[in-house]
Amino acid sequence: MCAMFHPKDDLIVSASLDQSVRVWDISAPQQTTIEDLQRVAAAAAAATSGQQPDLFGSTDAIVKYVLEGHDRGVNWASFHPTLPLIVSGADDRQVKLWRMNETKAWEVDTCRGHYNNISCVLFHPRAELIISDSEDRTIRVWDMTKRTALQTFRRENDRFWIMGAHPELNLFAAGHDSGLIVFKLERERPPHAVYQNQLFYLRDKIIRVYDFASGTDVGLLTIKKQFSNLASGVAYRGLSYNPSEHSVLLTLTVETNSYELYTLPKDKPSEPREPSDVKRGNGANTVFITRIRFH
């Protein structure tokens, strides 16, 4: 059903309806031999004579690992771009994570949540995430470390079949029954608020302030986020600043429907400080409306 090259090593991973994932070693010497030249000449001669040439010939690939654990046919498998990990998706509606070393490969864990056959699954190129799509009309984002679902994107009438990640940009593409969608997972503009000549914003789990007049950028508070982040600040989608109380409201993602209230230090510390008092509550979108009230 699927075969993919390893980004660096001489390996191929394949997925099959025989319910297995196989890792193939193609590191055999790639030197041109007399037999290779004879095979090329024979293929050229066959093409000239109008016969169908043999495009494949012999192969030097050998099976290195056989990964068994799915209960039904496996539709997709792919390598992690940098770690010795493999992810697979199958008709048993399970996403499986595998690890390998020089001598063996084994199952790490299983992500469950899809309600129909999984069509495609891949690793996020830059974050600890797994992304899968399915015939249940959803794209799901999984925390690779905790193996839990973070987000679900759904179409009403179209099954998903294929998916790809841009190697450099924050772009993903998914093919469905009616066509193709291109989407982003992370927000590229951090939550922020401007007051007079200062910009308050969240980056890398730190509430920072940038002074337009002096050009200084200072970290004020470290945020101990309770949610696995897809990227820097992605769990938070809004920031509101209260100049009277020198505090900020952070609104979290739609899935959580909650907010956090932080009081900022009066001075500008040399290093970001730990928050002393954090107030949390429920709310889809929160902003300050008066000196001591927010809505």
N, C-alpha and C positions, 0 to 999 in steps of 0.2 A: 504493500500500500504506500510505502514511503521509504526513501533512502536519502541520507544526508551525509556530506563530508564533515569531518572534524575541522574546526577553524585553523588548527595548527598541526596536529599530529596526523600520521598516515592511518587514519581510521575512518570507517563508515559505519553509521548506525542505520538499521533497517527495521521496519515494522511490518508485520504480516498477519494475515487472517488465520494463521496457525496458532494464534494467541501468544506469540513470542516476540521479543525484541532481541536482535542480534547485533553484536559489534564485530566488525570485520577488520582484519589487519591487512593493509595493502602496502606494507613496508618492504616487501620483497624487492631485490635489486631491480631497478628500472633501466637496466642497461640494454641497449639494442643488440640483439644477437642475430646470427645468420638466419635462424628460424623466423625471427620477427620480420626481417627483410623479405624472406620468401613468402611469408603470409601477406605482407603488403603488396608484393608483386602479384600474387595470385588474386587478391581482391581487385587490383587495378585491371588485371586481365579479364576477370569476370565482368567487371563493369563495362569494359570495352566491347565484350562479346554480347552484351545485353542480358547477361545472367544477373541474378540477385547476389551481390557480394555479401560475404560474411562480415558483419560489422563488429562482432564481438570477439570471435576467436577464443583462445584460451585465456584463463584468468589466473592471477597470482594471489587473489584474495583468499584468506583463510578465516574461518570463524574463530574469534578470540573468546567471546563470551556469549552465552545464551541466557537471556533474562526471562524467566517464567514467573508469572504471578497474576496476569490478567485471565479472566474467565471467558472472555470472548475475543473476537478478532481485534487486533491492534491496528488503529488507523494512522497513527502518527508517532514519531519519536524524533528527538532532537538533542544535540549536545549543548551544554552550557558554554558560553563564549570563552570563559577563563578557568572555571573550576572543573574537576573531574566528575561531573554530574550529567545524568541523562534524565529527560522527562518524557513520559509516554501517555497517550490517551487512547481509549479503546471503546468498543461497543458495550462493555460492562459498566459504562458511565463513570469510570474511575480515572483519575489522573495519578500516575505513579511516579515517584522520584527515586532514582537509582544512583548509586555511587560506585566508582570503580577505581582500582589501582593497577599496578603492574601485573598482578597475579590473579585477581578475581574482581567480580562485580556483584553487588547485592542490592536488594530493595531497602530503601530508607523509610518511606512512609507513603500513605495514600491520601489523596484529597477527594472527598466525596461531596456532592452537591448538585451535579447535573442530573437531569431527569430523562435524558435520551442519549443516544450515541455521541461520543466525543469525536469531533472531526479533526481538530488540529490543536496542538499545544506547543508552546515555546517559552523560553526564558526571556525576561526583560534584558536588553543589552547592557543596562547600567545600574539596575536596582535589583534587590533581592526579591524578585517577583516571578510568578509563573502566570501565563495568560493562556486561557483555553477557550475554544468556541465549540458549539454543539448543535445538533439537530433539535435541541429543545429551545432554539431561537435566542440563546443567550451567549454573551461573552463574559467570562468570569476571571477576576483577578485574585490570585492567591498569594499569601505571605509564604515565601519559600522557607523561612526559618520555622514558623509556627504551623505551617501547613493548614492555615485557616483562610476562608474566603473573606476578602476585603471589600470587593465591589462586584456588582452584577449589572450588566447592560443588556437590555432586552429589546427585541423587535417583535412586533405583533404577529406578523404573518410570514416571516422569512426564516428559513433554517440557515445556519452558518456552516460553511464547508471548508474554508481555507483561511489562512492568516499569515501575515508577514510583518516583520519589524524593520524599520529603517536602521542601517548600521550606525548612523551618526546623529540624525535629527530625532526629535521627540514626536515621531509619527509611526502609526500602525495602520495596516490595511486588513480588511476582512471581507471575504467574498460570501455572498448569500444568494438566495434563490432569485432575487430581483436585480442583483448587480453587485456593487462594491461600495464600501464605506471606508473613509480615511479618518482617523481620530487620534486624539492625544490623551494620555493618561495623566500627565502632570501639568499643573498650571505653571506657566513660565513667568508670570508676574506675581511676586509675593504679596501677601496681605499687607496693606499699608494705609497710612493716614497722614495728611499734611496739616500742620498747624503753624501759622506764621512762616518763619524761615526754617522750620524743622520738619524732617520726614521721619516718621516712626514706621518701622517695618519689621517683618519676621523673616529671618534667613538662618538656615542651619541650626534650628531649634534655639535661636537667640533673638530676643527682641532688641532691636538696634535703633539708634537715632542718628540721622545725618543732618548736619548743620550746613545749610546752603551758603551762609555768609562766610564761615571759616573753612568749610570743606572737610571738617572732621567727621569721622564715622566711629561711633562708640557702641559697644555691646553693653546693654543694661541688665537684662535678666536672661537666665537659662531656663528654657521650657522643658520640663520633663513630661514628654508627651505620653499619653496613655494608649495611643493607637499606633499601630505599625504604619510608618510613612511610606508612601510610594516614592516620594522624592522630597527635597527640602521644602518644608512648609505646606505640603500638599494636603495634609489632614486639616489645615485651617484655611478657610476661604474668605474670611473677613476680619478686619481690624478697625476698631473705633477708639479714638483718643479723647480723654476727658482732661482738659487743661486745668480745671479747678482742683481736681483730686490727683492729678498727675498719674492717671491709671489708664489701662487699655482693656478693651473687651475683645476677645478672640472668639470668632464663631467657627465651629468645626464643620466638617463635611455634612452633606445632606443626610447621609446614612445615620449619623449619630444624633443630629438635631439637638445640639447642646452648645453651651458657651462656657468660657472661662474668664474670670476677672482678675487682673494682676495690678498691683500697686507698684509703680516704678520708683527707683531710688531718686532722692532729691538731687544728689550730686551725680557726676559722671565718673563711675568707677574705672580703674585701670583694667580690671577683669570683670566679665559678667558675673553677677551675683545670683545666688539661689533665691527663688521667691519664698518669702516668709509666710504669706497668707494668700491662698488661692481660693476664690469662690467659684463654684460650678453650679450650673442649672440647665434647664431644658429651654430650647428656643431655636427656631429654624434660622432666624436672622436677627441680630441684636445690634443696636446703636444707642449712644447716649442722646437723650432728648432734652435733659436739663442738667444742672450742676450735679445733682445726686440721683438722677433717675435715668434708667435706660429701658428700652422697649425692644 
